[in-house]
């Protein structure tokens, strides 16, 4: 039996998502509100050097960090990415001199990444709120579990026993199969103060129009306020796993049990065959193919075919 989702969700006043879009209609990063470097420093009981800076983002990668975010520096080789940046940087006394004057420094005694993770977990509630909305034409099975900050556009179908967690946008004419979990935290754990902690995810998941997600798939939200992004016409077979901050281009297909690790960028019209594994952070070019059981460990060129342990067969014809 198909039932509309609980009546507390907004139907009369359609929530706007335009404020969450960039000029290219891709989702922007979510902001942290009313947070600054002094608040983080006081929480960590550390040493604050430099100007008081607002903290609008947590950056998970120092290579791609944006101004007014908080990052960590554990390795001297990454200090070069701080040049001309305005950041709050968590680091140790030994390498703090490598941080440029444009940045504010928080000097900690423990491992910087662990202290950075503790800060995320502490201040995650300061992330801006994403709209909660369900279109009248979308249908949600009674046994589905749909949380707050989930936006269901027109003609979305959410099957039995699926779990949706915000921030999450689901575009028109999208199907979510039974038992799928969309928008859960990705797998990110760090050692901090002699204990292992799980890092909270501040980002979301964004699914465009006419996407098909079959049974028991998982799509993790992004860590740093950005969105895991699935473009229009993508099709996922059963038991596909999509890691945090992955981007998937239009009309790509992923067959049963494919595994895509975090921060992978997949082009358009890509075919990923059953049980294939994609290593984290790599780029798959348009119209490439990853064969059955293949392991992709490096970037894949457009139209290239990968089989086995990243052995290329050349280009598709």
N, C-alpha and C positions, 0 to 999 in steps of 0.2 A: 504494500500500500504506500502510495506517495503522498506526503503531506507537506504543506508549506511550513517553513521554519517558524519558530516561536514568534508570537505576535508582538513581542517587545522590540523586534528589529524595525528599523525605519522603512516605511513604505510611502507615506504621504509626502514627506519632504526629502527629495532625492539628495543625498549627500554629494558634495562636489569633490572630485579628485583632481581637478585642474591645478590646484596649488601644489600638487605632488609631482607634476610633470615638468620636464625640461622642454626646450624649443623643439627637440627632435621627437617629442612624445614618448621619450623614455623616462622612467621614474628617476627623480633626483634622490640624493641621500637624505635620510631623515636627520633632523637636527636635535641636539641636546639643548635644553633651555635652562637658563639661570645657573650655569655652572662655570666656574673659573679655576685657574691654576691654584689659587690659594686654598680653595675648598678641598681640592684633591691632595694638596700638600699637607693640610691639617689632618685629613683622614689617615694618610700614610705615616704621619708623624715624622716627616722628612725635613730636608733643608731646601728652602725656596730661594733661587737666585735669579734675578731679573725682574722684568716688569710683570705686573698682574695682567694676565691674558684671559680673555673669554675662551671657553672650551666648547666648541659646537659639534665636534665629532671625535670619535675614537678611531684611529687609523690602525688597521691590522697589519699593514705593510708600510714600512718606512720609505720604500722606493716610490710608493704612490700616494704618500700622505698629502693632504691638502691643508692650506693655512687654517689656523685656529682649531687645529685638532691636537689630540694628545697622542704621542707615540713613545716608543721605548728604544733606547740605544744600548745594546749589549755587546756589539762587535765593532771595533774601530773601523772596519772596512765599509760599514754602512754610513759613516759620518758624512761622506760626500753628498748624500741625498738630502742633507739638511741645509745646504747652501741656498741662500735667498728665500728661505722659508720662515714663516712666523708660526712657531709651534711651541707647545709645552712638551718637553722631553724628559722622560723618566730615565735616569742613568745612574752610574756609580761615580764615586768621587774620582776614581783612577782615570776615567776617560771623559769626565765632564768638560775638560778644557777643549775638547774637540767640537763641542756644540757652539755654533756661531752666536754672536751677540744678538742677532735678530730673534733668537729663541729664548724662552724661559726654561730654566733647568730645575728639576726636582731630583735631588740627590738622595738615593736610598741605600740602605745597607744590604738588602737582599737582592735577588736576581731581578733586573728591571722588568723583564717580561711578566714575571709573577706579580709584581706590584702593579703593573699596568692592568693585568687581568682582575686583580682585586678591586681596582678602581672602577672597572666596567660593572662588576657585580654590585658594587655599592651604589652607583649613580645611574643605573639603568632606568629607573623610574622617571628620570628627567627627560627621557626621549619624548619628542612631540607625539601627539595622539593621531592615529590614522582613523579615517571614518569607518563607522559600522553601518552597513546598508545591505538590504536584499531587495532586488527587483520583484515586483508582483509576478512576473512571468518566470522566475527561477523556481525550481522545485528541489526540495531537500527531503530525503528519506527521514522518517521519524527517529531511527537509530543513529543517524549521523550526529557528530559532535562538532558544532561550529562555534568558535569562540568569539570574543570581541575583536574589533578592528579588522573585520573581514568584510569586504565589499564584493557582493555578488551581482554582476550585471545581468542583462536580459538573457533569458533562456539558458541559464546555467542549470545543470543537473548534478546533484550531489548524491551519490549512491549510499546504500546502507553501510553502517559501521565505519565510514570514513571520518577522518579527523582533520579539521581545518583550523589553523592558528594564525592570528594576525601578527604584524601587519601583512595583509594579503589582499590583492586585487585579482579577481577572476573575471575574465572578459566574456563577451557575449558568445553564446552557443558552445560553451565549453562543457565537456563531460568529465566527471571525476568518478572513477570506478570504486567498487566495494573495497573497504579496508585500507584505502590509501591514506597516507598521512602527509598533509601539505602544510608547510610553514613551521615545522618543528626546528629546534636548535640543531645546528651541525655539530660534528664531533670535534671539540676543541678543548683540550685539557692541558694544564701547565702545573709545574711544581712551584709552590710558593710557601716559604716559611716551613719547609719540611713536610708539607702535605700536598696532595694532588687536588686541584680544584677544577671544576668545570666552568668554562667561560660562557657567560650569558651572551646571547646574540641580540644586537640592537637593530638589525636590519629587517627586511621583509622578503616577500615572494610576490612576483608580478607575472600573471599568466594572461596572455593576450587572447584574441578571439579564435574560436573554432579549434581549440586544443582538445585532444583526446588523451586522457590519462586512465589506463586500465586498472585492474585489480592489484591491490597491495603494493603500490608504488610509494616511494618516499621522495619528497622534494624539500630540502632544507632551506631555511631562510639565511640571508647573509649576516655576517658578524658585525660589520663596521657601520651600519646604518644604510648601506646600499641594498639593492634588491637582487635576489636570484631571479633571472629573467628568462621567460619562455615565450618566444614570439609566435605569431599566428600560424595555425595549421600544423603545429608539431603533433606527432603521434607517439605515444609510449605504450609499449606492450606491458604485460604483467610483470610485477616485481622488479621494476627499474628503479635504480637509486640515483638521485641527482644531489650532489653535495652543495655546500653553501657557496653563494656568490657565482654560481655557474651561469653562463649566458648561452642560450640556444637559439639559433637562427630559424627563419621560417621554413616550414615544410620538411624539417628534419624528422627522421623516424628512428626510434630506439627500440630494438627487439627485446624479448624476454630476458630478464636478469642482467641487462647491461648495467655497468657501474661507472659513473662519471664523478671523479673526485673534485674537490673544491677549486673554485676560481678558474675552471676550464672555460674557454671561449670556443663555441661551436658555430660554424658558419651555416649558410642556408643549404637545404637539400642534401644534408649529410645523412648517410645510412650507417647506423651502428648495429651490428649483428648480435645474436644471442651470446651472453656471457662475456662480452668484450669488457675490458677494463681500461679506463683512461686516467693517466697519471695527473696529479694536480698541477694547475697553472699553465697547461699547454694550450695551444691553439690548433683547432681542426679547421682547415680551409673549406670553402664552399665545395659541395658535390664530391667530397672525398668519401671513402668507405672503409670502415673498420670491420674486419672479418670475424667470423665465429670464433670466440675464445681468444681473440687477439689482445695483446697488451700494448697500448700506445704510450711510449715513454718520452717522446719528443714531439715537437710541432709536426703537423701533417699538412702537406701542400694541397691546394685545390686539385680535385680529381684524382689524387693519389689513392692507392688501395693498399691497406696494411693487413697482413696476416701473421699469425704466430706471434713471436716475441719481437714486435716491431720490425718485421721484414717486409720491404716494399715490393709490390708487384708492378710498380710503374703507375701509369695514369689510366683512368677509366676512359673508354671510348664511347 
